[in-house]
Amino acid sequence: MCGIVGCLGFKNPREYVLNGLKTLDYRGYDSAGVAYYNDGIHIYKDVGAVEHLMELVPNDIKTDIMIGHTRWATHGVPNVANTHPHISNHKKICLVHNGVIENYEDIKKMLLEKHYEFYGDTDSEIVANLIEYYYLRENDILGSLKECMSILKGSYALAIICSDYTDHMYIMKNGSPLIIGKGEGFNLVASDASPMIKYTENYIELNDQEYGRISKDDVEIFDKYGQKVIKQYIKKDIESISHDLKGYPHYMLKEIEEVPQTVKRILDTYTKDGKYCFDEKLINRLKESDHIMFIACGTSYHSSLVGGRYFEHSNKSTSKYIASEWAFDPVFPGNKPFIILISQSGETADLIHCLKIIKENNLESLILTNTGGSTLDRNCTYSILLNAGIEVSVASTKAYVAQVTVLCLLAAAIVDDYQAIKDLYSVLPLIDEIQNSYKPKIMEIARAIKNKEHLFYLGRSFDYFLSMEASLKLKEVSYIHSEAIPGGELKHGPIALIEQDTPVIVFITDHHTALSMRGNIKEVEARGAKVYVISTERNAKESDNIVVKNYPFYLSSVVVSSIAFYLAYYVTIEKGYNVDKPRNLAKSVTVE
């Protein structure tokens, strides 16, 4: 969620870095800062918006090298001490960092024993001092970076200034995107291409476990063994940047990691100062209705199951229909039904068929879509845009979470429940933590199940709805036959399919159903199943594979869906399939 911008040899570094940080604000942030060298390293940083930082940074800076950062708090609260850039104890190393260092506590302990001091709570400050420690010991900055790469565990994209070598910028990359842009007599770095598009069309995309040295005219990249890597520039025009991978190997991974900023963008769009900003006529219409109908397909249908439960908790009668089924047997429960259609593309043929029937019956409708100007956006009575940004991968991820988030807010708005806003804001750091720290554990499960032909997901209530979407994702991209089963339904037939070593993935994030789910685990284990449990701290047992910090249980499809998405992604990569373009599927289903 954080953003990095840097330049070397650029004519107006202040303009590039500050404007570049502004272009990255879609990633979400709570503080920002810059650092540059001019007879010493100078740092300007504070909590708040980039516009505030612009007021702090002098207009007449004279320097050839500058780095900047927007931070979304993970380690430590948003304050000046935790804001990037961070500088080492002896003022030799200054850096900005995206990612999460998993073993930072062990490194900090070692550095404390070496008499290093720390002024904030971030893992990033520890990295700055670790680089300095090895640099001062060996007097070799590149050697220091290589040594640090062998020690650091976790994800990082780093742009680094060394006060002894101010004609170079240094970089390290693992797990978090970092791109180099080549200009005439200057080089640029950033988290993605958007800050650079006005200045260059030539880019180098770094791979994991690579580090290097950049001058204004040259780029040297090395692998983790210290061997020089020959990089080719990739030419991209401004138009293509909108569909750019932004340093990621696949769109699906990129879009999974855009989930937190998607949720925050929705909150920023449809709430203000803790209140809702939906169309007042729409809210009144929902309040007046005695029955809410949901019509959708695939992933959108799964989000309607979650959203329907939200509306039921807001004392609304609901029904949920698969569009291709309802279109041939339309029913309108209640005396004042209101219909909510959900479509990522806004062009889903089955839904367009349904809308025709709805209009013929003179009923009002709402479309939730990610595509403004689409057929459904233009023709429904009301429209709410998801604002999830472009989703290229066929398997929908961030759009699913966007749908669930909007439905949560909408259901809460009709009963003036403002706790939902607070709860959604509260889970943003947790989603970010899952994305940065839980991948190794998810990969372990992925490697264990990649060669299985059949697999089952289990859950109850909100965890069952999540299981359905998790199962669909795995089927879509890995081609493993997967089925989601409500925990209580096992003994009514599906348990007959459980045999020795059958993989069963269980979600236990709802304390209301935790004990019952533990009973279901015993049932499948007795039949030889290999069980993988994803739980929250409140419901966890020592043997669980992945344990997530507690959060409001009804937000499972907002928080834990990232684990399900990553699992499908990593299984598919392990199997060597095209994760962005699975066979037989299209992004927008425009035929019935």
Secondary structure as UniProt FT lines:
FT   STRAND          3..8
FT   HELIX           13..23
FT   HELIX           25..27
FT   STRAND          31..37
FT   STRAND          41..47
FT   HELIX           50..56
FT   TURN            59..60
FT   STRAND          65..71
FT   TURN            80..82
FT   STRAND          86..87
FT   TURN            89..90
FT   STRAND          93..98
FT   TURN            102..103
FT   HELIX           104..113
FT   TURN            114..115
FT   HELIX           123..138
FT   HELIX           141..151
FT   STRAND          156..162
FT   TURN            163..164
FT   TURN            166..167
FT   STRAND          169..175
FT   STRAND          179..182
FT   STRAND          187..190
FT   TURN            194..199
FT   STRAND          202..205
FT   TURN            208..209
FT   STRAND          210..214
FT   STRAND          219..223
FT   TURN            224..225
FT   STRAND          228..229
FT   STRAND          234..235
FT   HELIX           238..241
FT   TURN            242..243
FT   TURN            246..247
FT   HELIX           251..256
FT   TURN            257..258
FT   HELIX           259..270
FT   STRAND          271..272
FT   TURN            273..274
FT   STRAND          275..276
FT   HELIX           280..288
FT   STRAND          291..296
FT   HELIX           298..313
FT   TURN            314..315
FT   STRAND          318..322
FT   HELIX           323..326
FT   TURN            327..328
FT   STRAND          337..343
FT   HELIX           349..360
FT   TURN            361..362
FT   STRAND          365..369
FT   TURN            372..373
FT   HELIX           375..379
FT   STRAND          382..385
FT   HELIX           398..413
FT   TURN            414..416
FT   HELIX           419..437
FT   HELIX           439..449
FT   TURN            450..451
FT   STRAND          454..459
FT   HELIX           462..478
FT   STRAND          481..486
FT   HELIX           487..492
FT   HELIX           494..497
FT   TURN            500..501
FT   STRAND          503..508
FT   TURN            511..513
FT   HELIX           514..525
FT   TURN            526..528
FT   STRAND          530..536
FT   HELIX           537..539
FT   TURN            542..543
FT   STRAND          546..548
FT   HELIX           553..555
FT   HELIX           556..559
FT   HELIX           561..575
FT   TURN            583..584
//
